[in-house]
Amino acid sequence: MLAGKSTFALVSLMLALASQTAGHAIPSPALGVKGTPKRGDTQRPSAQKPCGNVDPATTIDTSTAIPAAADGSVTMDVIDFNAGRDGSRSVSVQVDASGTGKSFVAGTVTKNGDPAPKAVGTDKVTFKLPAGTKCAGGKAKNLCLVSVKTTSNFGACVVVSQGAGGAAAAPAAPAAGNAAAAGAAAGAAGAAAGAAAANANKGAAANKGAAANKGAAATNANKGAAAKTATKGAATNANKGATAAAGKGKGKGKGRKGKGRKGGKKAAAAAGAKKVGTRAPRALRRELEEEAEAEELEMREIEEDVEDLEAEDLERREIEEEDDAEDLEAEVEVRELEEDAEDLEAEDLERREEDVEEDDLDAEELERREEDVEEEDLDAEDLERREVEVEDDAEDLSLANLD
């Protein structure tokens, strides 16, 4: 009993931990999801629930649809939230032209994703609608419902539109926009860094009066350092603002008789301090990444243990159900035998009662016959007696006549 409780507690704990990592890959844009899907949006498509827990009837018209090309090909993103086999981006598709989620047929995947990615990411997956498919779902009667399922049994449904619509590459626009925004942000950061470096070397970067100063060589050296910093920032971020910031520093020095050297030293010290200061965050980031990978590995192992326990529990339940079924069949057979026995006993009892009744009738008939025989015997005796009396009377009469 205690062992059963301990096993149940362990299974409950593992299931609770596994629920935190449920949902490892999902197509995008997904049915019923606004914007980029998150881990919690992931479903587990099945034959009974091709779209998981999402209701197509209430979400098909409000979900982002992927336009189908003229040849029926459709390209979508598949996003994973875990690396490895658990985060498989390799999928199979089922297409429902009615858009109701009740009549799916297999589609053909022409370009699939990675079945065991080494890192979290996104794959472009292309599939084709079955030949002759005419989407008839939604209010516009031009939407198909597609159930997308990974090799790890995760996924969701997507909506596909036929006819006039956006270009096939439209679903990728948000990613491109995000990349552009990231580039702009990186460029702005580069410009700020370049401007800071330029301001740190006032008079050191291309100073009009620097050539006449005793510290001209140092000034020129600082100018080169500032220019290099600005150029590096511009090259890294592809941002014209960094170059412009570096250019604006020219000629603004006031020729402080070699004071540019002091500014150059400060800039060099600041640059050195910055370079050294990045090691700790990098080490911390690496340590955090390693911890995250270790936790991910541990969670994966827990999930595998949970899956094994679930499989064992399922097998045990199946065995118990089979045993229960056999017991039920045995009980039914016993009941049928008992009913048959009761029927036989009832029939035998009825037959015996009939036999008894027949025996009673036979006894009564025999008794009646015996009574009849006795009556016949009495009648014979009476007749004989009468005959004797008649003979006596006749003799008396004869004697009387003689007298």
C-alpha positions as CSV (number, residue, x, y, z in Angstrom):
1,M,0.0,0.0,0.0
2,L,2.8,2.4,0.9
3,A,4.7,1.5,-2.2
4,G,1.6,2.2,-4.3
5,K,1.2,5.7,-2.7
6,S,4.9,6.4,-3.2
7,T,4.7,5.4,-6.9
8,F,1.6,7.6,-7.3
9,A,3.3,10.6,-5.7
10,L,6.3,10.1,-7.9
11,V,4.2,9.9,-11.1
12,S,2.2,13.0,-10.0
13,L,5.4,14.9,-9.5
14,M,6.8,13.9,-12.8
15,L,3.6,14.7,-14.6
16,A,3.6,18.2,-12.9
17,L,7.2,18.8,-14.1
18,A,6.4,17.5,-17.5
19,S,3.4,19.8,-17.8
20,Q,5.8,22.8,-17.5
21,T,7.7,21.7,-20.6
22,A,4.7,20.5,-22.6
23,G,4.5,22.0,-26.0
24,H,7.7,21.8,-27.9
25,A,6.9,22.7,-31.5
26,I,4.1,24.5,-33.3
27,P,3.4,25.8,-36.8
28,S,3.0,29.6,-37.4
29,P,0.6,31.3,-37.8
30,A,-1.4,28.9,-35.7
31,L,-5.2,28.5,-35.4
32,G,-6.6,30.6,-32.6
33,V,-3.2,32.3,-31.9
34,K,-2.6,36.0,-32.3
35,G,0.9,36.9,-33.3
36,T,3.9,34.6,-32.8
37,P,2.9,31.3,-31.0
38,K,4.4,30.7,-27.5
39,R,5.2,27.4,-25.8
40,G,1.8,27.4,-24.1
41,D,0.0,27.6,-27.5
42,T,1.3,24.2,-28.5
43,Q,-1.3,21.5,-29.0
44,R,-1.2,17.7,-29.2
45,P,-3.1,16.8,-32.4
46,S,-4.8,13.4,-32.5
47,A,-7.4,11.5,-34.5
48,Q,-10.1,12.6,-32.1
49,K,-8.8,16.2,-31.8
50,P,-6.9,17.1,-35.0
51,C,-6.5,20.7,-33.7
52,G,-6.0,19.8,-30.1
53,N,-8.1,21.9,-27.7
54,V,-8.7,24.7,-30.2
55,D,-12.2,24.9,-31.7
56,P,-12.0,25.5,-35.5
57,A,-15.7,26.7,-35.7
58,T,-15.0,29.7,-33.5
59,T,-11.4,30.6,-34.6
60,I,-11.1,29.9,-38.3
61,D,-12.3,33.3,-39.4
62,T,-10.3,35.2,-36.8
63,S,-7.0,33.4,-37.4
64,T,-4.3,34.5,-39.8
65,A,-4.5,32.5,-43.0
66,I,-1.6,31.4,-45.2
67,P,-2.2,32.0,-48.9
68,A,-1.8,28.9,-51.1
69,A,0.1,29.3,-54.3
70,A,-1.5,28.5,-57.7
71,D,0.0,24.9,-57.6
72,G,-1.5,24.3,-54.1
73,S,1.8,24.7,-52.3
74,V,1.9,26.4,-48.9
75,T,4.9,27.5,-46.9
76,M,4.7,28.0,-43.1
77,D,7.1,28.4,-40.2
78,V,7.6,25.6,-37.7
79,I,8.9,26.9,-34.3
80,D,10.4,24.6,-31.6
81,F,10.9,25.4,-28.0
82,N,13.3,22.5,-27.1
83,A,16.3,21.2,-29.0
84,G,16.7,17.5,-29.9
85,R,14.1,15.0,-30.9
86,D,11.6,16.4,-28.5
87,G,11.7,19.7,-30.4
88,S,11.3,18.1,-33.8
89,R,10.4,20.5,-36.6
90,S,9.7,17.6,-39.0
91,V,5.9,17.4,-39.6
92,S,3.1,15.6,-41.4
93,V,-0.1,17.4,-42.5
94,Q,-3.8,16.5,-42.8
95,V,-6.1,18.8,-44.9
96,D,-9.8,19.5,-44.3
97,A,-11.2,21.4,-47.3
98,S,-14.5,22.0,-45.5
99,G,-12.8,23.9,-42.7
100,T,-15.0,22.2,-40.1
101,G,-12.3,19.9,-38.7
102,K,-14.3,16.8,-39.4
103,S,-13.0,15.4,-42.7
104,F,-9.2,15.3,-43.1
105,V,-7.1,13.8,-45.9
106,A,-3.3,13.6,-46.1
107,G,-1.3,16.4,-47.7
108,T,2.2,16.1,-49.1
109,V,5.2,17.7,-47.4
110,T,7.7,18.7,-50.1
111,K,10.2,20.5,-47.8
112,N,10.3,19.3,-44.2
113,G,12.0,20.6,-41.0
114,D,14.8,19.2,-38.9
115,P,13.6,16.1,-36.9
116,A,16.2,16.7,-34.2
117,P,17.4,20.3,-34.1
118,K,20.5,21.1,-32.1
119,A,19.1,24.4,-31.0
120,V,15.8,26.2,-30.6
121,G,14.8,27.9,-33.9
122,T,12.5,28.0,-36.9
123,D,12.3,26.0,-40.1
124,K,10.4,26.9,-43.3
125,V,8.2,23.9,-44.2
126,T,6.4,23.6,-47.5
127,F,3.5,21.2,-48.2
128,K,1.0,20.8,-51.1
129,L,-2.8,20.6,-50.8
130,P,-4.2,17.3,-52.3
131,A,-4.9,17.6,-56.1
132,G,-8.3,19.2,-56.8
133,T,-8.7,20.6,-53.3
134,K,-11.2,23.5,-53.2
135,C,-11.2,25.3,-49.8
136,A,-14.8,26.0,-48.7
137,G,-14.5,26.9,-45.1
138,G,-15.1,30.2,-43.2
139,K,-17.4,33.0,-44.0
140,A,-15.6,33.7,-47.3
141,K,-15.9,29.9,-48.3
142,N,-12.2,29.9,-49.3
143,L,-10.5,28.6,-46.3
144,C,-8.9,25.1,-45.6
145,L,-8.0,23.7,-42.2
146,V,-4.7,21.9,-42.0
147,S,-3.7,19.8,-39.0
148,V,0.1,19.9,-38.5
149,K,1.8,17.2,-36.3
150,T,5.5,16.8,-35.6
151,T,7.3,13.5,-35.2
152,S,7.2,14.1,-31.5
153,N,3.3,14.4,-31.6
154,F,3.2,18.2,-31.0
155,G,1.7,20.8,-33.3
156,A,-1.5,22.7,-34.0
157,C,-3.8,23.6,-36.9
158,V,-3.2,26.4,-39.5
159,V,-5.6,28.1,-41.8
160,V,-4.9,28.2,-45.6
161,S,-6.7,30.5,-48.0
162,Q,-7.3,30.1,-51.7
163,G,-7.9,32.8,-54.3
164,A,-7.0,36.5,-54.0
165,G,-4.8,37.3,-51.1
166,G,-1.3,38.3,-50.0
167,A,1.9,36.9,-51.4
168,A,3.0,33.4,-50.3
169,A,5.9,35.0,-48.5
170,A,3.6,37.2,-46.4
171,P,3.8,35.1,-43.3
172,A,7.6,35.8,-43.2
173,A,7.1,39.6,-43.1
174,P,6.9,39.8,-39.4
175,A,10.3,38.0,-39.0
176,A,11.8,40.4,-41.6
177,G,10.4,43.3,-39.7
178,N,11.8,42.1,-36.5
179,A,15.2,41.6,-38.1
180,A,15.1,45.2,-39.4
181,A,14.1,46.5,-36.1
182,A,16.9,44.6,-34.4
183,G,19.3,45.9,-37.0
184,A,18.1,49.5,-36.4
185,A,18.5,49.0,-32.6
186,A,22.0,47.6,-33.1
187,G,22.8,50.5,-35.4
188,A,21.6,53.0,-32.9
189,A,23.7,51.4,-30.2
190,G,26.7,51.4,-32.5
191,A,26.2,55.1,-33.2
192,A,26.0,55.9,-29.5
193,A,29.2,53.9,-28.9
194,G,30.9,55.8,-31.7
195,A,29.7,59.1,-30.5
196,A,30.9,58.3,-27.0
197,A,34.3,57.4,-28.3
198,A,34.5,60.6,-30.4
199,N,33.5,62.7,-27.4
200,A,36.1,61.0,-25.2
201,N,38.8,62.3,-27.6
202,K,37.8,66.0,-28.1
203,G,40.7,67.6,-29.9
204,A,42.3,64.2,-30.5
205,A,40.2,63.4,-33.6
206,A,41.4,65.5,-36.6
207,N,41.9,68.8,-34.7
208,K,42.5,71.9,-36.9
209,G,45.2,73.2,-34.6
210,A,46.6,69.8,-33.7
211,A,49.2,69.9,-36.5
212,A,50.9,72.9,-34.8
213,N,50.8,71.4,-31.3
214,K,53.8,69.6,-29.8
215,G,51.4,66.7,-29.2
216,A,50.4,66.5,-32.8
217,A,51.7,62.9,-33.1
218,A,49.7,61.9,-30.1
219,T,46.7,63.7,-31.4
220,N,47.0,62.0,-34.8
221,A,47.4,58.6,-33.0
222,N,44.3,59.4,-31.0
223,K,42.5,60.5,-34.1
224,G,43.3,57.1,-35.7
225,A,42.1,55.3,-32.6
226,A,38.8,57.3,-32.6
227,A,38.4,56.7,-36.3
228,K,39.0,53.0,-35.9
229,T,36.5,52.8,-33.1
230,A,33.9,54.7,-35.2
231,T,34.6,52.6,-38.2
232,K,34.3,49.4,-36.2
233,G,31.0,50.4,-34.8
234,A,29.8,51.4,-38.3
235,A,30.9,48.1,-39.9
236,T,29.3,46.0,-37.1
237,N,26.0,47.7,-37.1
238,A,25.8,48.9,-40.7
239,N,24.7,52.3,-39.4
240,K,25.6,55.5,-41.2
241,G,25.0,57.4,-38.0
242,A,28.2,56.0,-36.4
243,T,30.3,57.3,-39.3
244,A,28.5,60.6,-39.2
245,A,29.1,60.9,-35.5
246,A,32.8,60.2,-36.0
247,G,32.9,62.8,-38.8
248,K,31.3,65.6,-36.8
249,G,34.2,65.4,-34.3
250,K,36.7,66.8,-36.8
251,G,37.9,70.4,-36.3
252,K,36.2,70.9,-33.0
253,G,39.4,70.7,-31.0
254,K,40.9,74.0,-29.7
255,G,44.6,73.1,-29.9
256,R,45.3,72.7,-26.2
257,K,49.0,72.3,-26.7
258,G,49.2,68.6,-26.5
259,K,46.2,68.1,-24.2
260,G,44.8,65.8,-26.9
261,R,47.3,63.2,-25.7
262,K,45.7,63.2,-22.3
263,G,42.3,62.8,-23.8
264,G,43.7,59.9,-25.9
265,K,45.0,58.2,-22.8
266,K,41.6,58.5,-21.2
267,A,39.9,57.1,-24.3
268,A,42.4,54.2,-24.5
269,A,41.9,53.5,-20.8
270,A,38.1,53.6,-21.2
271,A,38.3,51.3,-24.2
272,G,40.5,48.9,-22.3
273,A,38.2,49.0,-19.3
274,K,35.3,48.3,-21.6
275,K,37.0,45.3,-23.2
276,V,38.0,43.8,-19.9
277,G,34.5,44.5,-18.4
278,T,32.7,42.3,-21.0
279,R,34.4,39.1,-19.8
280,A,32.4,38.7,-16.6
281,P,29.0,39.1,-18.4
282,R,30.1,36.6,-21.0
283,A,31.2,34.1,-18.5
284,L,28.0,34.6,-16.6
285,R,26.0,34.2,-19.8
286,R,27.9,31.0,-20.6
287,E,27.3,29.7,-17.1
288,L,23.6,30.5,-17.4
289,E,23.4,28.8,-20.8
290,E,25.1,25.7,-19.4
291,E,22.7,25.6,-16.4
292,A,19.8,26.0,-18.8
293,E,21.1,23.2,-21.0
294,A,21.6,21.0,-17.9
295,E,18.1,21.8,-16.7
296,E,16.7,21.1,-20.2
297,L,18.5,17.8,-20.2
298,E,17.2,16.9,-16.8
299,M,13.7,17.8,-17.8
300,R,14.1,15.7,-20.9
301,E,15.1,12.8,-18.8
302,I,12.2,13.4,-16.5
303,E,9.8,13.5,-19.4
304,E,11.3,10.2,-20.8
305,D,10.8,8.7,-17.3
306,V,7.2,10.0,-17.2
307,E,6.6,8.6,-20.7
308,D,7.9,5.2,-19.6
309,L,5.7,5.4,-16.5
310,E,2.7,6.4,-18.6
311,A,3.4,3.5,-20.9
312,E,3.7,1.1,-18.0
313,D,0.6,2.5,-16.5
314,L,-1.2,2.2,-19.8
315,E,0.0,-1.4,-20.2
316,R,-1.1,-2.2,-16.6
317,R,-4.5,-0.6,-17.3
318,E,-4.9,-2.6,-20.5
319,I,-4.0,-5.8,-18.6
320,E,-6.5,-4.9,-15.9
321,E,-9.2,-4.1,-18.5
322,E,-8.5,-7.4,-20.2
323,D,-8.7,-9.2,-16.8
324,D,-11.9,-7.3,-16.0
325,A,-13.3,-8.3,-19.4
326,E,-12.4,-11.9,-18.9
327,D,-13.9,-11.8,-15.4
328,L,-17.0,-10.2,-16.8
329,E,-17.2,-12.9,-19.5
330,A,-16.8,-15.6,-16.9
331,E,-19.5,-14.0,-14.7
332,V,-21.8,-13.9,-17.7
333,E,-21.1,-17.5,-18.5
334,V,-21.7,-18.5,-14.9
335,R,-25.0,-16.5,-14.9
336,E,-26.1,-18.1,-18.1
337,L,-25.2,-21.6,-16.7
338,E,-27.1,-20.8,-13.5
339,E,-30.1,-19.6,-15.5
340,D,-29.9,-22.7,-17.7
341,A,-29.7,-24.9,-14.6
342,E,-32.7,-23.0,-13.1
343,D,-34.6,-23.5,-16.3
344,L,-33.8,-27.2,-16.3
345,E,-34.7,-27.5,-12.7
346,A,-38.0,-25.8,-13.3
347,E,-38.7,-28.0,-16.3
348,D,-37.8,-31.1,-14.4
349,L,-40.0,-30.0,-11.4
350,E,-42.8,-29.3,-13.8
351,R,-42.4,-32.7,-15.4
352,R,-42.3,-34.4,-12.1
353,E,-45.4,-32.6,-11.0
354,E,-47.1,-33.7,-14.1
355,D,-45.9,-37.3,-13.4
356,V,-47.3,-37.0,-9.9
357,E,-50.6,-35.7,-11.2
358,E,-50.7,-38.6,-13.7
359,D,-49.9,-41.0,-10.9
360,D,-52.6,-39.5,-8.8
361,L,-55.1,-39.9,-11.7
362,D,-54.0,-43.5,-12.2
363,A,-54.4,-44.2,-8.5
364,E,-57.9,-42.7,-8.5
365,E,-58.8,-44.6,-11.6
366,L,-57.5,-47.8,-10.0
367,E,-59.4,-47.1,-6.9
368,R,-62.5,-46.4,-8.9
369,R,-62.1,-49.6,-10.8
370,E,-61.6,-51.5,-7.5
371,E,-64.8,-50.0,-6.2
372,D,-66.6,-51.0,-9.4
373,V,-65.3,-54.5,-9.0
374,E,-66.4,-54.6,-5.4
375,E,-69.8,-53.3,-6.5
376,E,-70.0,-56.0,-9.2
377,D,-69.1,-58.6,-6.6
378,L,-71.8,-57.4,-4.3
379,D,-74.3,-57.5,-7.2
380,A,-73.2,-61.1,-8.0
381,E,-73.7,-62.1,-4.4
382,D,-77.1,-60.4,-4.3
383,L,-78.1,-62.1,-7.5
384,E,-77.0,-65.5,-6.2
385,R,-78.8,-64.9,-2.9
386,R,-81.9,-64.0,-4.9
387,E,-81.6,-67.1,-7.0
388,V,-81.4,-69.2,-3.8
389,E,-84.4,-67.4,-2.5
390,V,-86.3,-68.1,-5.7
391,E,-85.3,-71.7,-5.6
392,D,-86.5,-71.9,-1.9
393,D,-89.8,-70.2,-2.8
394,A,-90.2,-72.7,-5.7
395,E,-89.6,-75.7,-3.4
396,D,-92.0,-74.3,-0.9
397,L,-94.6,-73.8,-3.6
398,S,-94.1,-77.3,-4.8
399,L,-94.5,-78.8,-1.3
400,A,-97.7,-76.8,-0.8
401,N,-99.2,-78.1,-4.0
402,L,-98.4,-81.6,-3.0
403,D,-100.2,-81.2,0.2
